Amino acid sequence: MAVVLITGSAGLIGSGAAEFYAGLGFKVAGIDNNMRQIFFGPEGSTLWNRQRLKKTIGTKYEHHQIDIRDTSRITKLFKRYRKNIALIIHTAAQPSHDWAGRNPITDFGVNANGTLNLLEAMRLYCPDAVFIFTSTNKVYGDRPNTLPLIEMDTRWEIKPSHHFRNGISEEMSVDQSMHSLFGASKLAADILVQEYGKYFSLKTVCFRGGVLSGSRQSGVQLHGFLTYLIKCVMTGTPYNIFGYKGKQVRDVIHAHDVITAFHAFFENPRRGGEVYNLGGGHESNTSVLEAIEMAQEIAGEKLVCNYTERHRAGDHMWYISDLSKFKAHYPDWVLSFDNIRMIMEEIFVQNKGRW
């Protein structure tokens, strides 16, 4: 039976991918050691999602409690499955700017060295597989902040005549900008994924995501912006806004649409280390202020907010993804969650019992 190997399999994208491919008849080998709890404490634990997976998928899911930095155990797992591995979806990561600044060696070890372990194991034991990497728009550092932005009542917007008026494309330089240490470690991994594709002619791809969201995310203050915001509204937890007057803009894509983009590439892969920006684009984006207002409307509760003038290092004032390259290569792919409110309402409804 063909195997789909997923790292971070109890996380938002990993668990969704596990269910998706189990539903298509694949055997799913999941790698997840719940390191998110180490990063963010009990609130960040993904154990609940792992337990849910075992119930929904059953015997089609096999869990492996492995740290991706452990070269010997990663190698052993790949040796076990070898060429039965058809697809590798790599979502495991240390995902926070702030956490990386406090623990740069661990951050780089997980994000860069862990990715290298997976790529090398793929090259040695299943070189015909497809390797999908969930990269990040933070590989561009704070270069998006050099764009000509206009301050509106509730958001920053780009000058309408600018080249990136339809969103930021893969043409944006990754050089000479401040990335944060998290952005640097993810960029190192991103380049490795590209290089293994180019140097060894493997089928690898980097999806540079905006805000990836959905109801199965363990949102915390340092990661999972939209999920955490709605959780704060529902639980009465004060919410902290960091800089830019709360007008910073993010495009948001639902986990389901991320996974269908992955599958489109898997069905028709390209060799040579492709790169795509992936987000909600102009269809699905919000500022922090706009998201707060919408979350209050959906939950019927008021949010207590604290504002800190200082923004997070390397944070973007305005980031909307240009999806045109991916859509040109895969024209049948469309956003099924094509507006931000749909995503927020789902998060609210599906987490009432848990929160």
RAGIBEL-V848445 format. One record per helix or strand of 3 or more residues. SS is the DSSP state (~ for helix, > for strand). FROM is the first residue (numbers start at 1). LEN is the number of residues. Records with the same first field share a line. If there is no record, write none. Layout:
BEGIN
SS=FROM-LEN, FROM-LEN
END
This chain:
BEGIN
>=3-5, 27-5, 61-4, 85-6, 130-7, 149-3, 156-3, 203-7, 211-3, 239-4, 249-6, 274-5, 285-3, 305-4
~=12-12, 35-6, 42-3, 47-14, 71-14, 97-6, 104-22, 137-4, 143-4, 180-20, 225-11, 244-3, 255-13, 288-12, 324-6, 340-11
END
